[in-house]
Amino acid sequence: MTQLYRLDADAAAIARHFEAWAGNDPWQGGYIAPGQFAPVITAGREFIAGPRKGRGQHRMIPRIWGVPPPPSAHDATRGITSVRNVDSPFWIGNLRNSEFRCLVPATSFMEWGAGIDVEGRRNRHHFRCSDQEIFAFAGVWKDSEIPTFAILTCPANQRLRAIGREVMPVILPPDSKAEDLWLHGGWDKACELLKPCPEDILLETNGIS
């Protein structure tokens, strides 16, 4: 699963792209690794109690990539960066409640490949999307002592299977309706977005840093 991605756009550009309120987010662009803060787009109701009264203003806020695991986890210090089982009791309550879903903006991402390179290191493959300069992973957020998020996964498409991956991050289509569905729709419809993107839109780049 993706363990590094880039977001080469500043806060103002990201907010414009997703029609969200950025506030004073200081993001200037760069790479994101687990345990680091990154901008995510939410439905904007984190601090609003009570019933919904129509769609509010989407918000761009910083959250840490990696949700604290349950106490039963083998390593309770290692954050969970991806969601593989959407039916897990750990995730299903947040996923069924659309206010806990989020968009995770990115411009490219890294996947580990099978084999090693000439320097004896595990192969890395870096991809961007040809159909959108800034794209969104499907994400979900949780709050405990710290604000965190994780990225949804799906079966890998043929492009990623060719490098040895079985799963890949869910990349939402370049369609505001799809983004709106993920942030606001019922789970019965939103879960239909959890599928691999077309392999022909993934372009391999020279690197992520």
JOTA-V488503 format. One record per pair of residues at least 24 apart in sequence whose ideal C-beta (glycine too) atoms are under 7 Angstrom apart, sorted by sequence separation. I is the first residue (numbers start at 1). J is the second residue. D is the distance in whole Angstrom. If there is no record, write none. Layout:
{{I J D} {I J D}}
//
This chain:
{{6 30 7} {38 62 7} {170 194 5} {6 31 5} {7 32 6} {14 39 6} {37 62 4} {38 63 7} {5 31 7} {37 63 7} {107 133 7} {171 197 4} {4 31 6} {5 32 6} {37 64 6} {38 65 6} {107 134 6} {11 39 7} {36 64 7} {168 196 6} {4 33 5} {35 64 6} {36 65 6} {105 134 6} {106 135 6} {3 33 7} {35 65 7} {3 34 6} {7 38 7} {34 65 5} {35 66 6} {105 136 6} {106 137 6} {7 39 7} {34 66 5} {104 136 6} {137 169 5} {138 170 4} {32 65 6} {103 136 4} {104 137 4} {137 170 6} {137 171 6} {138 172 6} {25 60 6} {104 139 4} {21 57 5} {103 139 6} {135 171 6} {136 172 5} {21 58 7} {25 62 6} {102 139 4} {20 58 4} {21 59 5} {22 60 5} {101 139 7} {102 140 7} {125 163 5} {19 58 6} {20 59 6} {21 60 7} {101 140 6} {102 141 5} {157 196 4} {18 58 6} {20 60 5} {100 140 6} {154 194 5} {156 196 6} {157 197 7} {159 199 4} {100 141 6} {154 195 5} {155 196 6} {158 199 5} {129 171 7} {132 174 4} {152 194 6} {154 196 5} {157 199 4} {131 174 5} {136 179 6} {159 202 5} {35 79 6} {138 182 6} {15 60 5} {34 79 6} {95 140 6} {104 149 7} {14 60 6} {94 140 5} {34 81 5} {102 149 6} {104 151 6} {94 142 6} {11 60 7} {91 140 7} {111 160 6} {114 163 6} {113 163 4} {114 164 3} {113 164 6} {111 163 7} {45 99 5} {111 165 6} {43 98 7} {138 193 6} {43 99 5} {138 194 7} {83 140 6} {42 102 5} {109 169 7} {41 102 6} {40 102 4} {41 103 4} {40 103 7} {40 104 5} {41 105 7} {39 105 6} {83 150 5} {82 150 6} {79 148 7} {81 150 6} {82 151 5} {83 152 5} {84 153 5} {80 150 6} {81 151 7} {83 153 6} {131 201 5} {82 153 5} {130 201 5} {129 201 5} {129 202 7} {130 203 5} {67 142 5} {127 202 5} {128 203 5} {68 144 5} {103 179 6} {127 203 7} {127 204 6} {128 205 6} {63 141 6} {126 204 7} {127 205 7} {103 182 7} {125 204 6} {126 205 5} {1 81 7} {68 148 7} {103 183 7} {1 82 5} {67 148 5} {101 182 5} {126 207 6} {64 146 6} {66 148 6} {67 149 7} {101 183 6} {126 208 5} {64 147 7} {67 150 5} {84 167 6} {63 147 5} {64 148 5} {65 149 6} {18 103 6} {63 148 6} {98 183 6} {63 149 5} {98 184 5} {18 105 7} {98 185 6} {101 190 7} {14 105 5} {96 187 5} {95 187 6} {98 190 7} {108 205 6} {7 105 6} {9 107 7} {110 208 5} {7 106 5} {8 107 5} {40 139 6} {42 141 7} {6 106 7} {7 107 6} {108 208 6} {5 106 5} {6 107 5} {40 141 7} {6 108 5} {5 108 7} {5 109 4} {5 110 7} {86 191 7} {4 110 4} {2 109 5} {3 110 7} {2 110 7} {86 194 7} {2 111 6} {40 149 5} {17 134 5} {14 134 7} {9 134 6} {58 183 7} {55 184 6} {43 183 5} {43 184 6} {2 151 7} {1 153 6} {1 167 6} {2 169 5} {31 208 6} {31 209 6} {6 208 5} {4 208 6}}
//
